[in-house]
Amino acid sequence: MTEVVNFNRALFRSYKTRMRCLLFIFAFMYMLPSLAQVPIDIEKYYPKPKISSIEFLIGPSLTGVLGNEKPSSLFGLTLYSPLLEKTIGYSFGIGVSHLLSKRFQIYARLLYERKGFNRGLDSSYFDSDFKLISKGRLWTESSANSYLTLSILPQFLFGNKNAFNIGIGGYAGSLISSKTEYQGIGSTYSYKSDYNFRKYDFGLSFNAGFSYPIKSRLELTIQLTSNFGLYHVSERFVSFGYDKWYNNSYSLLIGIRLLNEAKSLK
């Protein structure tokens, strides 16, 4: 008799458990349409990607050195004037950004850069009225230095959909190769000139840019960058009595930027 009672109790407990489960399922199914109508924006709680964008850049540069040539010298009635001039270079490479907030990001750029400068010597003479008459260029030396440069640029973003950016940071570069071409009266030749220049370079970098959306994850960018070296480029020239020279360049870079997150074009 006791076994029958225990069996009935167990059966009753099992029946109550099944009924509770069924009531819970019916209640959940009844509330499901209401839950589906509640707007839950969980994307804003997602962690930001480490790389917000990546872009590919290329463009021309106006490059030279900051510093002075040796002073002019007078021999008889002939004046010899050393010149230090800028030249045209170029850059290409890749940039990545990490968005810290809606209006601020960290931007890193790795570029292959062709920098350099021109040196020359002009001659002039004084005529009978003591007027200075140019005799022309005696020789020109053009140095082309190739650097691999890494820039870190914290940037502020502003404008409609962050279309504009402005930033200041620093750069560090490593000299890959150097070639110098000499042109004189009746003589032209070129030579490898790595030994004339220091292996490393670093300085300040300023950047201003604009982006134009093409698709939701694709932008056309224009970047204006100026670099000012803080580490003089040649111990060899200094040892021969020249002034300290510092790399200086202005670059116009055109790029295609790929965004990690879609941006509305409206």
C-alpha positions as CSV (number, residue, x, y, z in Angstrom):
1,M,0.0,0.0,0.0
2,T,2.9,2.4,0.8
3,E,4.5,1.7,-2.5
4,V,1.3,2.6,-4.3
5,V,1.0,5.9,-2.4
6,N,4.6,6.8,-3.2
7,F,4.1,6.0,-6.9
8,N,1.0,8.3,-7.0
9,R,2.9,11.1,-5.3
10,A,5.8,10.8,-7.8
11,L,3.3,10.8,-10.7
12,F,1.6,13.9,-9.3
13,R,4.9,15.7,-9.0
14,S,5.8,14.8,-12.6
15,Y,2.4,16.0,-13.8
16,K,2.8,19.3,-11.9
17,T,6.3,19.8,-13.5
18,R,5.0,19.2,-17.0
19,M,2.1,21.6,-16.5
20,R,4.5,24.3,-15.3
21,C,6.7,23.8,-18.3
22,L,3.7,24.0,-20.7
23,L,2.5,27.2,-18.9
24,F,5.9,28.8,-19.3
25,I,6.1,27.9,-23.0
26,F,2.6,29.3,-23.6
27,A,3.4,32.5,-21.7
28,F,6.7,33.0,-23.6
29,M,5.0,32.4,-27.0
30,Y,2.3,35.0,-26.0
31,M,4.9,37.6,-25.1
32,L,7.3,37.0,-28.0
33,P,5.5,39.4,-30.5
34,S,5.7,42.1,-27.9
35,L,9.4,41.5,-27.2
36,A,10.2,41.6,-31.0
37,Q,8.7,45.1,-31.2
38,V,11.0,46.6,-28.5
39,P,13.9,48.4,-30.2
40,I,17.2,47.1,-28.7
41,D,20.3,48.8,-30.2
42,I,23.0,46.5,-29.0
43,E,25.5,47.5,-31.7
44,K,26.5,50.6,-29.7
45,Y,27.8,48.2,-27.0
46,Y,30.0,46.3,-29.5
47,P,33.8,46.9,-28.9
48,K,35.4,49.3,-31.5
49,P,37.6,47.5,-34.1
50,K,41.3,48.0,-33.6
51,I,41.7,49.2,-37.2
52,S,38.9,51.7,-38.1
53,S,40.2,52.3,-41.7
54,I,43.1,51.5,-44.0
55,E,44.2,53.6,-47.0
56,F,46.6,53.5,-49.9
57,L,48.4,56.7,-50.7
58,I,50.6,58.1,-53.5
59,G,51.6,61.6,-54.5
60,P,54.3,64.2,-55.3
61,S,56.5,66.1,-52.8
62,L,58.5,69.3,-52.7
63,T,61.6,68.4,-50.8
64,G,64.8,70.0,-49.6
65,V,66.8,70.8,-46.6
66,L,66.6,73.6,-44.0
67,G,70.0,75.2,-43.5
68,N,72.5,77.4,-45.2
69,E,75.2,76.8,-47.9
70,K,78.6,78.3,-47.6
71,P,78.8,82.0,-48.1
72,S,79.6,83.6,-51.4
73,S,83.3,84.3,-52.2
74,L,85.0,86.9,-54.4
75,F,88.1,86.1,-56.5
76,G,89.2,89.1,-58.4
77,L,86.2,90.5,-60.2
78,T,84.3,87.1,-60.1
79,L,81.8,86.3,-57.4
80,Y,81.0,82.6,-56.7
81,S,77.6,82.0,-55.1
82,P,76.9,78.5,-53.6
83,L,73.2,77.5,-53.9
84,L,71.0,75.1,-51.9
85,E,67.7,74.4,-53.7
86,K,64.6,72.2,-53.3
87,T,63.7,69.4,-55.7
88,I,60.7,67.3,-56.7
89,G,60.2,63.9,-54.9
90,Y,57.4,61.5,-54.3
91,S,55.8,59.2,-51.7
92,F,53.6,56.2,-51.7
93,G,52.5,53.8,-49.0
94,I,49.8,52.8,-46.6
95,G,47.9,54.4,-43.6
96,V,45.8,52.9,-40.9
97,S,43.6,54.6,-38.2
98,H,42.1,53.7,-34.9
99,L,39.0,55.8,-33.9
100,L,39.0,56.7,-30.2
101,S,35.9,58.8,-30.3
102,K,33.6,60.5,-32.8
103,R,36.0,63.4,-33.2
104,F,39.5,62.0,-32.5
105,Q,41.6,59.2,-33.9
106,I,45.2,57.9,-34.0
107,Y,46.6,57.7,-37.5
108,A,49.7,55.8,-38.5
109,R,51.3,56.0,-41.9
110,L,54.2,54.0,-43.5
111,L,55.6,55.5,-46.6
112,Y,58.4,55.1,-49.1
113,E,59.7,58.6,-49.6
114,R,62.1,60.1,-52.2
115,K,63.7,63.1,-50.6
116,G,66.6,65.2,-51.7
117,F,68.0,68.6,-52.6
118,N,70.1,70.4,-55.2
119,R,73.5,72.1,-54.6
120,G,75.1,74.4,-57.1
121,L,77.6,77.1,-57.8
122,D,76.8,80.2,-59.8
123,S,79.4,82.7,-61.0
124,S,79.0,86.4,-61.7
125,Y,81.5,89.2,-62.6
126,F,81.6,92.9,-62.3
127,D,81.8,95.0,-65.4
128,S,83.5,98.3,-65.9
129,D,80.5,100.1,-64.3
130,F,80.8,97.7,-61.4
131,K,77.5,96.0,-62.3
132,L,77.1,92.4,-61.5
133,I,76.7,90.2,-64.6
134,S,75.8,86.5,-64.3
135,K,78.0,84.0,-66.0
136,G,75.7,81.1,-65.3
137,R,75.8,77.8,-63.4
138,L,79.2,76.2,-63.1
139,W,78.0,72.9,-61.6
140,T,75.0,71.3,-60.0
141,E,74.8,68.3,-57.7
142,S,71.4,66.6,-57.2
143,S,71.0,64.2,-54.2
144,A,68.1,61.7,-54.2
145,N,67.6,60.0,-50.9
146,S,65.1,57.2,-50.4
147,Y,63.6,56.7,-46.9
148,L,61.2,54.3,-45.3
149,T,59.2,56.5,-43.0
150,L,56.8,55.8,-40.2
151,S,54.5,58.7,-39.0
152,I,52.2,58.7,-36.0
153,L,49.6,61.5,-36.2
154,P,46.9,62.0,-33.6
155,Q,44.0,63.7,-35.6
156,F,41.0,65.8,-34.8
157,L,37.9,65.1,-37.0
158,F,35.3,67.7,-37.9
159,G,32.9,68.7,-40.6
160,N,29.9,66.8,-41.9
161,K,30.5,63.1,-41.4
162,N,34.1,63.8,-40.3
163,A,35.0,64.9,-43.8
164,F,38.0,67.0,-42.6
165,N,41.0,66.1,-40.4
166,I,43.9,68.0,-38.9
167,G,46.7,66.5,-36.9
168,I,50.2,66.9,-35.5
169,G,52.7,64.2,-34.6
170,G,56.1,62.9,-35.4
171,Y,57.9,60.7,-37.9
172,A,61.0,58.5,-37.9
173,G,62.7,57.4,-41.1
174,S,65.5,55.0,-42.2
175,L,67.7,55.7,-45.2
176,I,67.4,53.0,-47.8
177,S,69.7,54.4,-50.5
178,S,71.2,57.6,-51.8
179,K,72.3,58.6,-55.3
180,T,73.9,61.9,-56.4
181,E,74.1,63.2,-59.9
182,Y,76.8,65.7,-60.8
183,Q,76.5,68.0,-63.9
184,G,79.3,70.4,-64.7
185,I,80.9,72.0,-67.7
186,G,81.6,69.1,-70.0
187,S,81.1,66.5,-67.3
188,T,78.1,64.5,-66.1
189,Y,78.2,61.4,-63.8
190,S,76.3,59.8,-60.9
191,Y,77.5,57.9,-57.8
192,K,76.1,56.1,-54.8
193,S,76.2,58.6,-51.9
194,D,74.9,56.7,-48.8
195,Y,78.1,57.5,-46.9
196,N,77.3,61.3,-47.2
197,F,74.1,60.9,-45.1
198,R,73.0,59.6,-41.7
199,K,71.2,56.3,-41.6
200,Y,68.2,57.7,-39.5
201,D,66.0,60.7,-39.6
202,F,63.2,62.0,-37.3
203,G,61.1,65.1,-36.8
204,L,57.7,66.7,-36.6
205,S,54.9,66.1,-39.0
206,F,51.8,68.2,-39.7
207,N,48.8,66.9,-41.6
208,A,45.5,68.3,-43.0
209,G,43.1,66.3,-45.1
210,F,39.7,65.8,-46.7
211,S,37.7,62.7,-47.5
212,Y,34.9,62.2,-50.0
213,P,32.6,59.2,-49.7
214,I,32.3,57.0,-52.8
215,K,30.5,54.1,-51.2
216,S,29.4,53.2,-47.7
217,R,32.8,51.7,-46.9
218,L,35.0,53.5,-49.5
219,E,36.4,57.1,-49.6
220,L,38.6,59.2,-51.7
221,T,41.1,61.2,-49.6
222,I,43.4,64.1,-50.1
223,Q,46.2,64.7,-47.6
224,L,48.6,67.6,-47.3
225,T,51.6,66.8,-45.1
226,S,54.6,68.8,-44.1
227,N,57.7,67.3,-42.3
228,F,60.4,69.2,-40.5
229,G,63.5,67.2,-39.5
230,L,65.1,67.6,-36.1
231,Y,68.1,65.4,-36.7
232,H,70.7,66.9,-39.2
233,V,71.2,64.7,-42.2
234,S,75.0,64.7,-42.7
235,E,78.0,64.5,-40.4
236,R,80.2,64.4,-43.4
237,F,79.2,67.8,-44.8
238,V,79.4,69.3,-41.3
239,S,83.0,68.0,-41.0
240,F,83.8,69.9,-44.2
241,G,82.6,73.2,-42.6
242,Y,79.0,73.2,-44.0
243,D,76.0,74.2,-41.9
244,K,73.8,71.6,-40.3
245,W,71.0,70.6,-42.7
246,Y,67.6,69.2,-41.8
247,N,65.2,67.4,-44.1
248,N,62.1,69.3,-45.0
249,S,59.3,68.2,-47.3
250,Y,55.7,69.1,-48.4
251,S,53.6,66.3,-49.8
252,L,50.3,66.1,-51.6
253,L,48.9,62.5,-51.2
254,I,45.9,61.1,-53.0
255,G,44.4,58.0,-51.4
256,I,41.7,55.4,-51.4
257,R,40.4,54.6,-47.9
258,L,38.6,51.4,-46.9
259,L,36.4,51.7,-43.8
260,N,35.9,48.9,-41.3
261,E,32.4,50.1,-40.6
262,A,29.9,51.2,-43.1
263,K,29.2,55.0,-43.2
264,S,25.8,56.4,-44.4
265,L,26.0,58.5,-47.6
266,K,22.8,60.4,-46.8
